[in-house]
Amino acid sequence: MDIEISEFMGKADKALLMEWSDQVFPVEGRKYNWSESTHHMIARSSGEPIAHLGFGRYEIRNVGQSMHVVGVGGVVVRPQWQGQRIPQRLFACLHSTEILDVREAVCTLFCPARLESYYSKLGYKKFTGEVFIPDGGQLERIDISFMYHGEVEFGSPITLLTNPW
């Protein structure tokens, strides 16, 4: 398996990796508008895309202070490749990349409660405070888990300056 990182994901790769996204991405998150990833990590076998992890740099406010985080989203493994620990390999690659200064950054993601233990095994911690997202000029409290990887002491609340990732 080879892993590549780029700022672009071709239509053919996107079709193969995301064609069944309604079955993969949680119902809990469908009511939100999601930010597009600026970078794509694609795992390939014999040139064929088998898994994806998207990421980008985002700005948040934590107790009134601005900070940048790396947001992770679009984690997907094609059905025939599941059960082979591919996401663990993608996350290990992410946490060691120098792109967007990820190695020095706090990585964050959103997930449904049922996946918290999975991401905990990858070193992510659940933020237990409130997280707000922009919604038509207003702020809305998001009801999906916010998890982070890295050394940081978050206070509550956290406010995203973009749509969630």
C-alpha positions in Angstrom: 0.0 0.0 0.0 1.2 3.5 -1.0 0.1 6.7 0.6 0.2 10.0 -1.2 -0.7 13.5 -0.1 -1.9 16.2 -2.5 -4.0 19.4 -2.6 -6.2 17.8 -5.3 -8.4 14.7 -5.5 -9.3 13.7 -9.1 -12.9 13.0 -10.1 -12.2 9.3 -10.7 -10.6 8.9 -7.2 -13.5 10.9 -5.6 -16.1 8.7 -7.3 -14.5 5.5 -6.1 -13.9 6.7 -2.6 -17.0 8.7 -1.9 -19.7 7.0 -4.0 -21.1 5.3 -1.0 -20.6 8.2 1.5 -24.3 8.2 2.6 -23.6 4.7 4.1 -20.3 5.8 5.7 -20.7 9.3 7.0 -22.9 9.6 10.1 -26.5 10.7 10.0 -25.7 13.0 13.0 -23.6 15.2 10.7 -25.9 15.5 7.7 -27.6 18.6 9.0 -24.3 20.6 8.9 -22.5 22.2 6.0 -19.0 20.8 6.0 -15.8 22.6 4.9 -13.8 21.0 2.1 -10.4 19.6 2.9 -7.5 21.5 1.5 -5.3 18.4 1.4 -6.0 14.7 0.6 -4.2 11.7 1.8 -5.0 8.7 -0.5 -4.0 5.1 0.1 -3.5 3.1 -3.0 -3.0 -0.5 -3.8 -1.7 -1.2 -7.3 -2.6 2.4 -8.2 -6.2 2.0 -7.2 -7.5 4.3 -4.5 -8.6 2.3 -1.4 -8.9 4.9 1.4 -9.0 8.7 2.0 -8.3 11.1 4.8 -8.8 14.8 4.2 -7.3 17.6 6.3 -6.7 21.3 6.3 -5.7 24.2 8.6 -8.6 26.0 10.3 -8.9 28.8 12.8 -10.9 28.5 16.0 -11.5 30.7 19.0 -11.0 29.1 22.4 -12.1 31.2 25.3 -11.7 34.3 23.2 -8.2 33.4 21.9 -7.6 32.6 18.3 -5.7 29.5 17.4 -5.0 27.3 14.4 -5.7 23.6 14.3 -5.5 20.9 11.7 -9.0 19.6 11.0 -9.4 16.0 9.8 -12.4 14.8 7.8 -13.6 12.5 5.0 -12.0 9.4 6.6 -13.2 6.5 4.4 -12.0 3.1 3.4 -13.6 1.2 0.5 -15.6 -1.8 1.8 -13.4 -4.5 0.4 -10.4 -3.0 2.2 -12.0 -2.6 5.6 -10.7 -4.5 8.6 -7.0 -4.1 7.6 -6.1 -1.2 9.9 -5.8 1.3 7.0 -7.1 4.3 8.9 -4.5 3.7 11.6 -1.8 3.9 8.9 -3.3 7.0 7.5 -3.5 8.7 10.9 0.2 7.7 11.6 1.2 9.3 8.3 -0.9 12.4 9.1 0.7 12.9 12.5 4.2 12.7 11.1 3.8 14.9 8.0 5.4 18.3 7.8 2.7 19.6 5.4 0.7 22.4 7.1 3.1 21.9 10.1 0.9 19.0 11.2 3.6 17.4 13.4 3.6 20.6 15.6 -0.2 21.2 15.4 -3.2 20.1 17.3 -5.3 17.8 15.1 -9.1 17.9 15.5 -12.0 16.0 14.1 -15.8 15.6 14.5 -17.4 12.2 15.0 -20.6 10.6 16.3 -20.5 9.3 19.9 -20.3 5.7 18.7 -16.8 6.3 17.1 -15.3 8.1 20.1 -13.6 4.9 21.5 -12.2 4.2 18.0 -10.6 7.6 17.7 -9.4 7.3 21.4 -7.4 4.3 20.3 -5.6 6.6 17.8 -4.7 9.1 20.6 -7.6 11.5 20.3 -9.4 12.9 23.3 -13.0 14.0 23.6 -13.6 17.7 24.3 -16.3 17.9 26.9 -17.2 21.6 26.6 -19.4 23.4 24.1 -18.5 23.9 20.5 -20.2 26.5 18.3 -20.3 26.8 14.6 -21.4 29.7 12.3 -25.0 29.3 11.0 -26.3 32.2 8.9 -24.8 35.0 11.0 -25.7 33.2 14.2 -23.8 30.6 16.3 -25.2 27.2 16.7 -24.0 24.6 19.3 -22.9 21.5 17.4 -24.2 18.2 18.8 -21.5 15.9 17.4 -18.3 15.0 19.3 -15.3 17.2 18.9 -12.0 15.3 19.5 -8.4 16.4 19.5 -4.9 15.0 19.3 -1.9 17.0 20.7 -0.9 18.9 23.7 -3.4 21.6 24.4 -5.7 22.7 27.2 -9.0 23.7 25.7 -11.4 25.8 27.7 -15.1 26.1 26.9 -16.5 27.3 24.7 -14.8 26.7 21.3 -16.1 28.7 18.4 -15.3 27.6 14.8 -14.7 30.5 12.4 -15.7 28.2 9.4 -18.0 25.3 8.8 -16.9 22.2 10.6 -14.5 19.8 8.9 
